[in-house]
Structure formats: structure tokens, C-alpha cells
Amino acid sequence: MRTMRSCLILAACLPWCAHAQDAGKPSMFSTEWNVRLRHEAVDDAAFARDADATTLRLRLGLRANFTDHWSALVEGEGIAAGGSYDSTANGRRGYPVIADAEGAELNQALVAWKNDRLLAMVGRQRVQFGNQRWVGNSGWRQNEQTFDALSFEGKFANDWSVHYAYLDRVHRVNGDKAIDPLARERNLSTHAFDLAWMPKSIQLRGYALLHDDQDVAAASTATYGLRMTANRLRDGHGPSLAAEYAHQSDWADNPLSFSHAYWLVEPAYAWGETSVRAGWEHLGGNGRHALQTPLATLHPFNGWADKFANATPPGGLDDTYASVTTKAGCAKCEWIVAWHDYRADNSSGNVGGHYGSEWNASFGFPIVEKLKGLMKVADYNADTFARDTTKLWFQLEWQH
């Protein structure tokens, strides 16, 4: 309760801090902050008890702009929590996991240099590549994933961009107090590279992720891929298509030997404020091992119930899905309804079979300027993988 009271007091003070800063003369220092209050409830048939967590996340950063080119950022975050759940740090194993552990830690600490075409950063930082399917910050969780890294982003021609990062360590969403040390952080020697060609109606991205996990050798992989997105939108109406192919194999000191394919096909059509899409995402598996995405932002993919977030099952995963997104009736609101059907990789024979299916729905809405609300539900119906699970979220987020 003491931590929760301290967080509430700080949240109340932030607008006054921002006002005081804006009222003064221009300064080389600026503040960046975010407040997120969330209630999450989980009913998982694998547990005798349901879980519920009310968490308040405060993130506060101080940025120094030394010159037009040089800057630095130090950002910390604190999470206050209440409820009955397994945070992966509190030892309450009899409850479903909600991976938002109470605590405070350093989120980012970096030095940056930039000009009109290049941004270079070194230190602890947020790293996001493309749609974050392979490398991202897992921003859905209260404690985001950050990296000790050296990164470069460059735009060397009107339609071309390049992004490279050397990842030395990953600080995972479970936080510094997770019971399992490997859930706190991992030592890496990982190279991530992305080259993009982006004219107006089409985008092509070639990427490579050479992931060397120095704490768990069997998690080291080499992934090479190509992603294409294209659209023929006219005044907000028209079709679009996303297609992607990648190949993943063992890498570095991995004692295993494997070769897996990844592909995605996702056609969509937009009518102004409403869009519909369907898709097929394939993560290959052979019954003993499957394609993995350990550095990704996982929550947006394969259903919000996160049944496949920790690891792809050995039999692989075929996710067939459809969704509708609309702002009908409220220009600043967003409704989403989605359905997923999960099966094992066909090439792995009968391993896994039909895993299950899932419904997702959400409603995002503004309350006042910079304050947004979100209501969200995920309902997973198990067949041969995991157990029936329902998750509910109610969230408020205020950002400056």
C-alpha cells in the first residue's frame, strides 16, 4: 500500500512539473512521462483459482539535448500492484500468471547522436524492428523489454532506410525480481539488421537476426527473411496485402540441428474508417522443436490470451485468423473484433493436431486530452493445447 500511495502522489505531481517546465524559458532538459493504470482478470481452467491484478505503472524520463546532434536520456519506471496473481516474482504459483511484477528499475539510459539522415544510440534502450515480430519492446506489459545495445538507423535515399543493432543484453518484461534469473535478463551477442525500400504504395524489407543467447545456447538461432506490404488505397478505400517469408536454423553454439520456415499471408480491404483482414501465419515445427521468436513483441500476434507467447509448441503453429477494425460512430475511438484458429504445423504429422480457437475484442476511447481508456477481452477455447482461458482488461493511460 505504501508503494501504491507513493505512485499516486507522483502521478498527481506530474502535470504540475510539466506546467512549470513549459512556463519557463527553453532548457536543454525536458521530461517525458507516462502513467498507466490497469486491471487484469484471468480465468484459466488449468488453475483452481482465478487471478486478478490492479497495477499502476509510472514511467519518468529526463532528456538532455546538449547540441543539435548530441542528447542523452535517463528513464526509470515504478510499478505498484495489488491483487491475487502470480507475477513470476511473488511466488504465488497457485494462480495464473500476470507478468506485471511490483518494483522499480532503470528502463533506459542512453546517449544519442543524430543528423538529418542518421540516428545512433548506445546504452540501455527501446529497440523495435519493423512490425516487431522478431525484435520489439513488448510494450503491452507494464515493464517493457529493453536492451543494452548499440543501434543505428539511417535514411540514405528518399525511399531507402537501414536499421542495425548489436544487442548485448535483454532486460525482460518479468523485471529484476523474477524468481527465475533467466526471466529477468539474458546475456546476448546478437546482430539484427533490416534494409527497407519504401515507395508510396509498396514496402519491401529484408532482414537478418543472428541471435546468440549466451545464457541458453539452445535458444540461439539465425533467421533471414523478406516482408512485402502493398496497397491500392484511394481516398481511404481499397485493398492491401502483407506477405512474408523467413527461414530459421540453429546458430552459434546451439547443440541442436533444425531448419524451420515462417510465412505470413494477410490480405485486407478498407472502407474509410472500417477495415477487414484475414491471414495465415505459419511457424514451422517438426514435433521435437519449432521456430521461436524470443525477442519479439508477442502480445499482438497469435491471440491476446497469449497461449503461444512463451514458446511455439514443438509441433509448430498455424494461425488462421480474421479481424474487423472500425472507428464507426466515434472518430477517435477504435473497435476491434478478431477470431483465431490454431493448429499444429501440417508437416509435423499428427503432433498437436488442432490446438484450439480464440475470440478477441477491444474498445479504445479518449476521455480527455492525452488520457485514453481501453476495454479488452480474450477468450481461448482449448482442444489439444493448454486449457480454456478468459482474460479481461480495463485500462487508463495518460502520456506526456
N, C-alpha and C positions, 0 to 999 in steps of 0.2 A: 504493500500500500504506500510506503514511503516513496518508492521509486515512481509509482503512478502519480502521486501528488507533485513530485518534482517535475515530471514531464508536463503535467497540466499547467503548472506555473510558468515553465519555459515557453509553452505554446502560447499562453496569454501575452507574454512579453514580446514575442517576435514581431507582431505588427508595429509596436512602439519603436523597436530597434530599427525596423525598415523605414519608418517615418522620419526618425531622427537622422538617418543616413541620407535620405532623399532631400531633407530640408537644408542640409549643409552644402558646402562647396564641393566640387568634384574632387574625388580622392582616388589615390592609387589602389585603395582597398574597397572591396564590395563583399556583401554577404549573399549567400544562397541558402534557402531553407525549404523544407518540405515537412508537412505533418500529415500522417495517415492513421486514421482510427478504423479498425476493422473487427467485426465479429464473424467468426467462422465456426460452423457446426458440422460434425461428421457422424454419420450413422453407417458403420461398416459391419456387415454380418460376421466378419471374422473375429469380432470382439464382443464380449458380453456387455460392455458399457459404451455409451456414446461419448464423443469428445466435443467440447466447446471451448473456444479461446476468444478472449477480448484483448486485443493488443493495440498499443499506441506507439507508433514509430515517429521519432523526431530526428531529422537529418539537418545538420547545420554546417555550412562551409564558409571559409574565408578565402577570398581570391585576391591576390596581389598582382596588379599589372605594372611591372617595373618599367617597361618601354612599350613601343608599338609591337615589338616582336616577342619579348620575354614576359612570362607570367608564371605564377605558382598557385596551387590550390591545396588547402588542408581541409578535410571534411570528416566529421565524426557523426555517429548516429547512436541513438539510445532507444531501446525497446522496453516498454513496461507491459506486463502481461498478467492476466488473471483468468481463471477457469480450470477445467479438468481435462487435461490432454497430455500426450507425450510430445514434448518439444524436441526430443533427441538429446536434451541436456538436463532434464529434470528427473530422469529415472522412472517415470510413470509408464512402465511398459504395458500395463493393463488397458491402456486407452489407445485409440487410433492416433497416428502421428499427424500433428500440425506443426510444420517445421518453422515455427516463429518463436525462437527462444528469447527469454528475457536477458538483457545485458547491454553493454555499451562497448563500442570499439571504434577504431580508426577505419574509415571506409575508403578514403582516397587521400593520397599525399604525393603530389607530382610537381614537376617543373616542365613547362611547355615553351616551345618556340614556334612561331608561325609567320608566314608572309601570305601573299595573295594565292599561292599555289601549294604550299606545303605546311603541314602541321606535324610536329614531332613532340612526343611526350615520353618522359621517363619517370618511373615511380609506381606507386600503387594507384591503379586507375580502372575505370569502367571500359571494357573492351567489347565492341559489338561489330560483327561481320555480317553484312547482307541482312537477310531476314532472321538471323541469329539461330538458324537451325544447327549450326556446328559450333559457333563461339558466340556467347552472349552474357548478359549480366543477370539473368533470372530475376527481372525486376518485379515479378508478381509477389515474391516473398518479401517480408518486411526487412530482412537483412539481405541485401543484394549480393551477388557474386562479383568480386573484383579480382584484379590480377596485379602482381608485381611484374612489370613489363616495360619494354621499350617498343614504342609504336610509331609508325609513320603513315600519314595519309597525304597523298599528292594528287593534284589535278594538272596534268602536263599538256593537255589539249582540250578543246571545248567539249568533246564527247568521251574522253578517256579519264579514268581515275585508277589509282593503285592504292592498296592498303596492305601494310605488312606489320606484324607484331611478333616480337620474341617474348614468350611467356615463361617467366622464371618460377612463379608460384601462383596457385589459385587459392583464394580465400572463399570458402563455400558458404552457401546460404544458412547452414546449420549454426554458424557462429563459433566463437572461440571457446565456448564452454561445452560443446558437444562431447558426449561420453566417448564416442569412437574418435580417436585422433585423426583418422583418415576422413572423417566427415567435417573436420574443422578446416583443414587445408592440405594441399598436396604440393610437393616439390616437383617442378617440371623442367624440361628443356625442350620447349615446343615452339615450332615455327608455324605461323599462319599467314597465308598470302592470298590476296584477292585482286584480280585485274578486271575492270568493268568497262564496257563500251555502252554508252547510254545516249543514243539519239532520242528524238522525241517520242516515238511510238514503239520502240523496242529497246530492250536491255539484254545484254549478254554478259555473264560473269563466269570467269574461270577461276577456280580456287584450289588451294592445296593446304592441308592441315597435317603437319608432321608432328604427331603428339607423342612425346616421350615422357611418360609418367615414371619418375624416378623412385617413387614410393611403392607402386604396384606395377611391376614390369608387365604383367599380363594385360594391363589396360592400355599399353602403348600401341598406337595404330597410325597408319598412313592413309589419308583419304584425299582423292583427287576428283574434282567434279566440274560440271558445267551447268549453269542455270540460264534459262531464257524466259523473259516475260515480254508480252506484246499485247497491244490493244488497238482497237479501231473506234475509239470513242469520238462521238460528235455531239457537242452540247450536252455532255454527261450521259449519253445513250450509246450502247454498242457492246460488242463482245471483247473479251480479253482471254489470254491464255498464259499459264505458267507451266513450264516443263523443266525437269531437272534430272540429271543422271550423275551418279558418283560411284566410285569403286573404293572399297576399304580392305586393307590387308594388314597383317602383323608388321610391327616396326620396332626398331631399336633392339632392346634386349628381351622382347616378348618371347617366352618359351613356346608359345602356341604357333600353329601354322593355319591360316584361314584366308579366305577370299570371299567377300560379300558385295553384293550390288545394292545400290539405293536408287530408286526412281520416284518421281512425282509427276503426275499429270493433273492439271487443275484448270478446266475451262470455267468462265464466268460470264455473266451478262448483267449490264447495269441499265436501269431506267431511272435516271435522275437520282433521287435520294434512296432508291432501293436497288440492291444487287443480290443476285443469287449465284452460287457457285457449287460445283461438285468436284470431287477429287478422289484420287487413288494414290496413296503413299505406301511405298514398299521398302521395308528394312529387312534385308536378307538374313536368313539363318539356316543352319544345317542340322538342327536338333541337338547339337552339342555347344555351339557358340553362335552369336548373332552380331550384326552390325551395331555399334554403340555410338552415342553422342554425349560423352561425359562433360563437355564444356559448354553445351548448348543452353539456351533459354528454353526450357522444356514445356512449361505450362500451356503455351498456345497450341501445341501440337499433340495429336492423339488423345484429345478429350481433356476437359478440365478436371475430371476426377483424378487425374494423374496416376492411373493404374500402371502405366508403362513408363513413368518418369525415372524411376531409379535405375532401371536397366531394361533393355529389349530382351524378351524371353528367348531362350536358346533356339526355339523354333522359328524365330523371326517374327515379323509383324506385317500384315496387310491391312491398312486402314482405308476403308471406303467411306466417304463422307459427303454430306451436302449441308449447305447453310444458307440462310437468308439474313441480310443486314439491311436495316432501314432507319431513316430519320423521320418517317411519316408522322405528321401531327406535331412535331417539335424539332425545329431546325438544329438545335444544339443538343438534342437527345440522340441516343442510339440504341436500337433494339437488335438483338442477335438471337437467332434460334438455329441450332445445329444438331445433326444426327451423325453418329459413327457406327460402323460395323467392323469388328476386329476379328481377323483370322490369322492362323499361322501361315508362314511362307509356304506356298504350294510345293516348292522344290524340296522341302524337308519332310515330305511324305505325310503321315498322319500325326506327326508330333504336334500336339497342341490343338489341332482341329479348329473349331470355332470358339474363340476366346469369350466373346460377349458383344454387347452393344451399349450405346450410351446416348442420352439426350443432354444437350446443354442449352441454357437460355440466360440472357442478361439484359439489363436495362441500365444504361448510363445517362445521367441527367445533371444539369447545372443547378446550383442552389443560389449562390451569389457569385460575383466575380472572383475567379480563382479557386472557388470551393465547388467540388464536384461530388456527386453521390453515385453509388453503384450497388445494384442488387443482382445476384448471380446464383445459379443453381446448376449442379451437375448430377445426373442420375445414371449410374452404371449398373447394367443388368448382366450378371456373370453367367457364363456357360461352363467352360472348362478352365478359365483363368481367374484367379482371385475370388472374391465374394461380392455379392451385391453391395453397392455403396452409394449413398446420397450425401452431397455436400451443399451447404448453403453459406452465402456470404452477404454481409451488409457492410458497406464501406463509405467513409468520408475522406476526401483528400484535399488538402489546401497547400498550394505551392506558390513560392515567390522566386 
